[in-house]
């Protein structure tokens, strides 16, 4: 079995303190660390396993030709 690749790069995102707490609690329900959830979501997005549906009020933001 190959050794896992070192994780050397970082993605940053700013959120409100309330959102951060909600995210931590949601990750805990899956018994995962928040960083692991973000990593899995990012990987799934890149692989096409996750799709993002725009909220109705911001639809024009997502309408990119």
Residue pairs with C-beta under 8 A, 6 or more apart in sequence:
11 38
11 42
13 38
15 23
23 34
23 37
24 34
26 37
27 33
27 34
27 36
27 37
30 37
32 40
41 50
44 50
45 52
52 62
54 61
54 62
